[in-house]
Amino acid sequence: MKPYFFPLLLPLSHVAIADNQNHDAIETITTTASRTEALATPLPLTISTLSEAQLNSIAPTHVEESLQRIAGANVQRGNGQEYLPALRSPVLSGAAACGGILTLEDGIPLRAAGFCNINELFEAHSEMAKRIEVLKGPGSALYGSNAVHGVINVITPDTTQGGGLVGVDYGSYGYARYKIRAGKDYGNSGIGINASVTDDTGYRDGESVKQQKVNIRHRFEHSNLLLTSGLTYTDLDQQTAGFITGFESYKNEDIAQQNFDPDAFRKARSFRAWSNAQWQLKNGNVLSITPYVRDQSMDFFKHFLPGTPLETNSQTGFGVQSLYQHSLQSNIKVNLGLDGEYTRSDFTQSQNEPTQGSAFLVATVPQGKHYDYDVNATLYAPFASVEWQLNKWFISAGLRYEHMQYDYTNNMLSGRTKDDGSECGFGGCRYSRPASGKNSFSNTSPKLGVSYKVNNSNTVYANFSRGYRAPQAAELYQLQREQTTANLNPEIANNAELGLKGYYSNVRYALAVYAMSKHNTIYRDSDFFNVNNGSSRHRGIELEVDYALSKTLNLQFAGTHAKHTYTNNQLVSGLNINGNEVDTAPRNIANLDLNWQAFSNIGFSLQWHHVSSYFTDPENLHSYDGHDILSLRAKWQVTNNLEVLARVINLTDEAYAERADFTSFTGDRYFPGKPRNAMLSATYTW
């Protein structure tokens, strides 16, 4: 095998199998679990990793295509770059959807705690990442609010070491992406850029995506100091096609291709800058300090709401992450840190035209401004953990305390009036504005993990952890109907996990079983109040396998079987949903890739992706049948520098829905999946 073709056979989950005699040399290194480089194997938690070579082979047009290879993940695409995520959870949607999964780029949260956006991963440069690391469950004291179901960390390449690439992707339905990466190494310093431009006219009528992303990185080394700085800028200009409605309407190609919301759009800009200073101190101690700044803004036409109002929001802030690692003895390490953040946010929602529809909607959803407020938020979080290596045992215990405060200013009249103070018919306007005020939340989250090295090849582990999620600003201050204040508490998740990971002969694997109970779940009740008395139970088993069938055949599998259940008494359409399965929570999700190295420089990969049936409403009266999608990829290493990749997605031209749900207002509704589509890519590296 020529070494330049080796990346084709890298697995699409956590750890590579390259040489059965050299497992230790290819041990997985993670930064997500510890903020500094650490071996993943002894850690008593699950970290799944997609490498740069794997991401290049997938050639994703959307982050969902990459995360299919992570057991326990289920990302449902909307239109354009929009999506709804799941990680050891049902697909998170609705009034309190965002904030259940913490998303990062280079270890920095994409959004400030309290100001999440359900689609926020489109602000990370996942298309040209060095790797994507996924920590499942609330497994680390490093992460507080929002890391309930896990953490997704997109890590950008270190372009300061020199080299580079230029590339182009051309695909069906007017898809094009242009990529460039270049850097210069000056010895003890370096600088580089990583950029992509996407132009996609889309499958559906009137949809389009224009997106630009750029990372700039600088490195400086002196004595015991490593100073690494980064900058990310993204810009998204999207014309959005919304849901289609009608039972199984996605099977009708004419309907599936139509856009019933031609005016819908999303414009989003993000800027992040950070600088990590890491000192290697005496006796193996390490001090790391990372200040950062963040600025974001978005204009969003809410096509799914009556009156189709326009939302405009922005967040500007700064923060710092710190970590001190101290070795008490050769086998005991203490981690201490303090994270802090300040954010200023503003939000407006307004409607230019009168509402169309029933007399009730026309009267209660007025033309004009609905919300206009500012929020200043502060957060501080000290944490501590201890890691103890005792022969074959590895013990990790941690504790994080987090305090968040919102200072909210309402820039309109309080209550549920029109913006001029006049009353709406039918008892009042739909939107309610609370009076200015302050809210604060404090939480403590303990973590405990134990792993045991069964032999040189296999490790068994268990962990017990608590995750939490502070109420988001939108849940506190965007109220409806008669609600004037939202007395909300943080959501709490208690998690227990047992796992086994390692390799045997030519098989590398990770098996995990988890049980999580969530309390104080926030949702909008039948009175349209944001309330805090929801609860649910989450049970699942996950398996990731990398199996070298022969010298030329490699199989990678990622699958999960899970059940997510409501455990609170709540009436929906007159039915108590306690004991029902949570809607949009398929029990079985699986992804299988069979890689064949046909020649020394040519390889093929056949992918099967399975999503089982799931209920589309809390009452469990409506459902989606699920789907199976086949895709084929081929890679040709033309020279040491030139690589060509071809792919066909949805090989059998299956009619399916990326997302399905049911509402009492619209009935069955869907985001249709693309018919068979192809892409050709070429990349030149140096």
N, C-alpha and C positions, 0 to 999 in steps of 0.2 A: 504494500500500500504506500503510495506517495504521501509524505507528511502533510503536504498542503491540502490534501483532501480529507484529512482526519476529522474536521469539524462536522461533516455530514453524519457521522456515526455517533456524535455526542447525543446523549439522551435528552429527552424533553421534560425531564423532571429531576429533581434535587441533585443527583450525583452522577458523574460520568463513569462508564465502564470502558476503559481503553485497553487495559492489559491486566488480565486476571492475576498476574504475578506482581503487580505494582499498585495495589489498592491504596496503600498509605500515601503514595506520592500524589495521588489525585484526590486526596481528602478535601471535602468542601470547606471553604472559608466563608464565614458570614460576618457582616458588619451590623446587620439589622438587630441581632440579638444582644449586641454589646457595645455598639458605637465604635469599637475598635475591632481589628481583625481577630477572629477567634475560630477555632475548629468547631464545626457544627455537631460532630458525632457525639461527644460526651454530654451535650446540653440536654436537659430533660424537657424538651419541647420539640415541636415540629416546625422546621424551616424548609420550605420548598424553593428551589432556585431554577430560573431559566437563564442560561448563559447567553453571551453575545452571539456565539456561533449558532445556538438554537434559534434565537430570535431572528438572525439573518436567514436561516433556512425556512422559518415560518413566513417571513416577509409580511408581517401583519399590516393590514390597512386600518385596523382598530385593535385596541388593547384586548378586547374579548377574544380574538383569535389566538393570542398568546396564553391567556389565563385558562383556556380550555384544557391545558396540560397540567393544571394544578388540581389535585384531588380536593374536593370540598368547595371549590369555587364554581360559581354559576353566574356569569354576566349576561344579562339579556339586553341586546342592542335595541335602541329606539330607532331614531333616524339620524343620519349624519354621524356625529361623534357622540351623540347622547347614548346613555345606557342606564340600567338599574343593576346594582351589584348584589351578590350573595357570597358569603364566606362562612361555612358552617352555620348557615342561616337560611330562612326563606329569602326570596328576592325582596329587598328592602324597598318599599314604595309607600306612597301616601303622605299624610301630614307630618309624620315624625320619622321619615325614612332615613335621611342622611344622619351621619354621626355614629353609625354602628360599626364602620370599618375605617380605620385611620389610614390615610394615604400620604405617602412621602415621596419626595425626590431628593436623593442624596442625604437622606436622614432628616430633612426639614419638612414639616407638615405643609401640604399644598395649601391648606386653608387654616386660618386661626381657629382654635377651639371655640365653639359657639357659633361659628359662621360657615358651616359646611355647605357644600353643594353636592347633590347626589351624583353629578356627572364630573366631579372635579379631576379625575384622572386624565381628562383630555388636556389638562394643563401640565402634564408630565411628558417628557420626551421619550416615551416608551418605544417609539418606532426605531430609534437609534440608540437604545440603551446598551450599556455594557452587560447588565444583567437585571433581572427582576427577582427580588426576594419576597417571599410571602410567609409571614409568621402567623400561625393559626391559633385562635383563641387568645385570651388576655394573659399572655405567658411571660411578660417581662415588666420589671419595675420601672424601666425606662419610659414606658408609655402610659398615659393617663386617660383623660376623657377622650372618647370616641374609639379607643382600641378595645371594643367589646368582643367582636367576633374575630378580630385579627388586624394585621398590619400589612399593607402592600407598599413596598419600597422600590421605586424605580431608580437605579443607580446609573448615572451617566458615565461615559468613558473618560479615562484620564488621557486627554489629548496632549498633555505636556511632555510625554515621552517621545514625541516625534512620530513620523509616519502620517498616513492619511488615506482617504478614499474619495472617489466620486462615484455616484450611482444614479440609476434611473429605473423607475417602475412604471410600466404602462399596462393598463388593464381594461376590462370591459366597462361599458357605460361611461366612458370618458374619464377614467381614473388615471392620474399621473402624479408621481412623486419624484422630486429631485433631491439628491442627498450629497453632502460634502462634509469631509472631516479632514482637518489638517492641524499639525502641531510642530513645534520646534523645541528640541531639548538642548539646553545650554549647560548641561552638567548639573550644577546645584540649583538650577531653576529651569523653568519651561513655561510655554504658553500654547494654547490651542483652541480650536473652534470646532463645533459639531452642530450642523444645521440641516434642516429639511424644509421643503416647500411642497405642499399638497394642493392639488386642484382636482376636484372630483365633481362631475356634473350629475352623477347619481343615476340610480335605476328608476326612481319614481318621478312623476311629472313635476317639474319646477323645483326639485331639490338640488342642493349643491353644497359643497364644502370647499372653502379656501382657507388654508391654515399654514402658518409659518411658525417654526420653532428654532431656537438657537441656544446653544450652551457655549459659554466661554469659560475657560479654566486657566488658572495660573498656579504654579508651584515654586516654592522657595525653600531651600534646605540650608541650615547652618548649624554646625555642631550638633546639639541634641534637639534641635527644633525643626519640625516640618510644618510649614505654613502653606495650606492649600485653600485657594479661593475660587468661587464659582459664581456664575451669573446665568440665569435662564430668562428668556423672554418668549412668550407665545402670543399669537393672535389668531382668533377664530372668527370667520365670517361665514355663517351657515344659514341657508334657506331650508326650512324644516318642513318635511311632510309628516303629518300627524297620523293618528290611528285611522284604520278603516274599521267599519262596523258591520255587523251581520254575522250570523252563525257560520263559521268556516269560510268567511269571505276571502281569506288568504288563498283559497284554492281556485279562485276565479282570477285569472291573470289580468283581465281588463280592470277589475276593481283594485287588485293588489298594486297596480302600477299608478293608480290615480292619486292625486294629492287634493284632499278635501279642505286643506288649510293653507292655501297658496300664499297668504300674507305672513305666515309664521316665520320667525327668524330668531337667531341667537348670535350676538356679537360679544365676544369675551376676550379680554386682554389680561395677561398676568406677567408680573416681573418679580423675580426673587434674586437676592444676592446674599452670599454667605462667605465666611472666612473661618476655617478651622485651624487653630494653632494647637499642635500636639508636641508636648515636651516629654522626652524619655529621661526620667530622673534616675537617681541612684537606686540600686537594689531592685531594678525592674519595675519601679513605680512609673505611672503615666498620668499626666495632667492634660486634659483636652478641654478647650473652650471654643465655642462656635457661636459668634454673634451673627444675626441675619436680619434682613429687612424684606418686606413683602408688600406688593401693591397690586391690587386686582380691581377690575371693573367689568360689569356685564350689563347688556341690554337684552331683554328676553321678552318676546311676545308670547303671552300665556294662552296659546290657542285652545287648550283643554278646559278653560274656565268660561262661564257665561260672560258675554261682553268682551271677551278676548283682550284683557287689559295688558298694558306694557309695564314690565318691571325693570327698574334701573337700580343697581346696587353697586357698592364699592367697599373695599376694605383696604386700609393702609396701616401698617404696624411694623414693629420690630421686636426682637426677642433674643434670648441667649440660651444655649444649652451648655452644660458643664459636666465634667466627669473627672473624678480623681480615683485612680486604681492604685491600691496600696497592698503590697505583699507582706502579710504578717509573718508568714513562714513560706517555705518553698511550695507548700501545698494548700495555703489559705490565702485567698485574695478578697479584699474588701473594696467595694465600689461605693463612692459617695458622690452626690451631685445635686445641683439646684438648677431648675429650668424656670424661666420667666418670660412673659410676653405681654405686650401692650398693643391693642388694636382699636382703631377708630373706624366705625362702619356707618354707612348711610343707606337708606332704603326708601324708595318711592314706588307706588303702584298707582297708575292712572289710566283712564279710559277716555279715548277721544270721541267715540261715537256712541249713540244710544244702544242699549242692549236689545238684541232681537230674541224672540221666543214668546213664552207664555206671559200672561198679564202679571203673574207673580214675579218672574225674572225681570221683566221690564221695570216693575215698580221697586224692587229691592236691590237691584244692581245698577246704581246710578252712573251716569256719565260724569266725568271729572276725576278728582283725586280721591283715592281710597285710603292710602297710607302715606305718611311722610315722617320718618323718624331717624334719629341718630343714636348710636350706641358706642360708648367708650368702654372697653373691656380690659381688665387686668387679670393676669393669671400668674401664680407662682407655685412651684411644686418641688419640694425637697424629696430626695429618695436615697435609700441605702440598700445594699445587698451584700451577701457573703457567699463566696464559692469555696467549697472545701473538697479537695481531692484526697480520698482516703482509700489507698490501695485501688481496688476495682470500683469503689463507690465514688460518685460525684454528687454533692449536695449543694443546692442553691436555694437561698432564702432571701426574700426582698420585701420592702415596704415602701410605698409611695403615698405621700400626702399631697393633695392638690386643692387649691382654693381659687375660685373664679368669681369675679364681681362684674356685673353689668351696671353701667350708669346710662339710663335710657331717657331720651328727650323726645317727646311727641311734638312735632311741628304743626299739628293741625288741632282742630277742636276734638276733645275727647268724646267717646261714645260712638253710637252707630247712626250718625246723621250724614247727610250729604256734605260736601266740602264747604258749602256756604252756610251750613247750620240748619237747613230745612230738613223736615222729616221725610222718610220714605213711607210708602204705603205698606199695607199688610203687616203692620206692627213694627216696622223699622228696617233699616238698611242691612244688607248682608254682612258688611264689614264693620268691625268694632275696633276702636282705638283706645287702648288703656291710657290713663294719665301718666305723666312723667314720673319716674321713680328709679329705685335701685333694687337689684336682686343679687344675692350672693349664694354660692354653693361650695361646700367642702366635702371631700371624700378621702377615705384611706383605703388603699387596695393592697392586701397582702398577697405574696406569691411564695410557693414552696414547691421545689422539684427535686427528685431523686433519680439518678440513673445508676445502673449496674452493668459493668462490662462482663458479659457472659463469657466471652473469649475474645481473641484478637479481631474477630470479624463481626460480632453482634453485640448490641446494647439494648437493654430493656430499661424503660423509664416510666415514671409517673409524675404528674404535677397537679397541683391544686391552686387555683388562682381566682381572683375576683376582678372583674372589669366593671367600668362604670362610664356613664355618658351624661354629662351635664345637659340640662335643657338648652336647646339652641335658641338664639335670639328670635328667630322666626316663630317658634312655638310659644314664646312668652308675649310677643308684641304684635303678631298678626292674628288677631282674634276675630270671631264671627258671632253673629246673632246677638244674644243677650249677655254674652260673657264680657265682663269688664276687666277682670284680672285672671291670670292663670297661675294658680297656686301649685306649682310643679316641683317635684323632687327629682334628683338624678336617677336614671335607670341603673339597676344593679344586675350583674350577671355573675353567678357562681359556677365555676367550671372545674370538672375533674377529667383527667385524661390518662390513659394508659397506652404505651406504645412499645414497639419493637422495631429496630432498624439495623441495617448492616448489609452483609453480603454472604452468599454461599455459592461456592464454585463460580459460575459465570452469571449469577443473578444478584443484583443489588435491589434492595427493597426498603420501604418504610410503611409500617402498619400502625394505625392509631385508632383508638376507640375513645369517644368523648361523651360526656353527659353535662349539659348546661341547663341551668334554670334562670330565667330572667324575671325580674320584678320591677314594679313601678314603670312599666312600659307606657310611653306616651302615645296617645291616639286621639282622634277626633270622634266623639260619641254621636249618638243619634240627635242630640240637641245642637250639634256643631260646636261643642265645647272641647277645648284641648284639656284632656284629663290624664291622670297618672296612675290608674289602677289596673292596667293591663298586666298580664303575666303569660309566660309560655315556657314550654319544655322542649329541649333540643337534644336528640340522641343520634349518634352516627358512628359509622366505621369507614375509614379511608384506607386506600391501598395505592401506593405508587411502586411500580416495578420497572426495572431495566434489565432485560434478559438478552444476552448475547447468544443467539441460537447457533451461530456459526461464525466463521471469520468474515462472512459477507452479509449475514442477516442479523438484524437487531430489532427487538420488540420493546416498546415502551407503553406502559399502561398507567392510567390514572383514573381511579374510580371511587365513588362514594355511595353508600346506602345510608339514608338518614330519614328521620321522622321528626317533624316540627309541629307541635300541638299547642293550641290555646288552652290555658289552664285557669282563666278568669271567667266569671259569670258576666256575660255581656250580651245584650239583646241586639241582634241585627235582623232587620225585617221581621221582627217578632219572634225570632228563634234564638235560643241561648246557644252560643257557639263554644261553650266550655266542653273540651274534649274533641272538638273538631280539628282537623289538620289545618295548619296555616295555609292560606291561599298562596299560589305561586311558589310552591315548595315541592318540586319533583323528588320522589324518594330515591331514584337512581339516576346518576349521571356518570358517564364513562367516556373515556377517550383512549383510543388505541392507535399507535403509529407503528407500522411495519416498514423498516428501512432496509433497503437492499443496495449494497454496493456492487453494481453490475460490473464495473471496470475500475481501474485504479483512479480514474478521474471523473467517473460518471456514476451517479446514484439516484435512486428513486425512493419515494416515501408515499405509502398509502395510509390515509387517515380515516378512521371511523369515529364519529362523534354521536353519542346517544344521550337523549334527554327523555326520561319517562313521562308518563301522563301526570297531570297535576290539577288540583282544583283551582278555579279562577275566582272564587268568591268565598268569604268567610263562612257562609252557610253550607258550603260543600254541596251545592245544588248544580253547579255548572263546572265544566272541566275542559281541558285541552288534551288531546291524545298523545302529545309528545312527538318526537321525530328522530330519524337517523339520517345523518349526512355523511357522504363519502367524498373525500377529496384526494387529489393526486398531485405530488410535487416531484420535480426532477431537477437535479443540479449537475452542471457541467463545469469543471475546473479547466478552462481552456488553456490557460498558462498559470504560472505561479502567481500572477497578479490579476488576471481577468477571470471572473466567475459569472456564469449565466444561470439563472434560475427561472423555471417555468412552473406554473401551478394552475390547476383547474379545481375550483371550489364548487361543491354541490354537483358532483360528477353525474349523478343520475337525474338531475333536474327535479329534485323533490320540491313539491309545494308545501311550505311549512311556515310557521310563525316564529320570529325571533322572540316575541313576547305576546302573551295572551292574558286578558283579564275580563272581568264582567262587572258592570256597574248597573245600578237600578235606573240610571238616566239614559244610558246608551245601549245596554245589553252587552252582547259579546263584542269585544273590540280587539284589534290585533295590530302589531307591527309586522308586516310580511317580510319573510326572508328573501334574499336574492335568488333568482333562478341561477342555473349554471353560469359561471363566469370564470374568466381566465385572466392571468397576469404574466407578463414577461419582464424579468429584471436583469440588469447587467451592472456589475460592480467592479471597479478597478482600484486596487489597493497598492500602496507602496510603503 
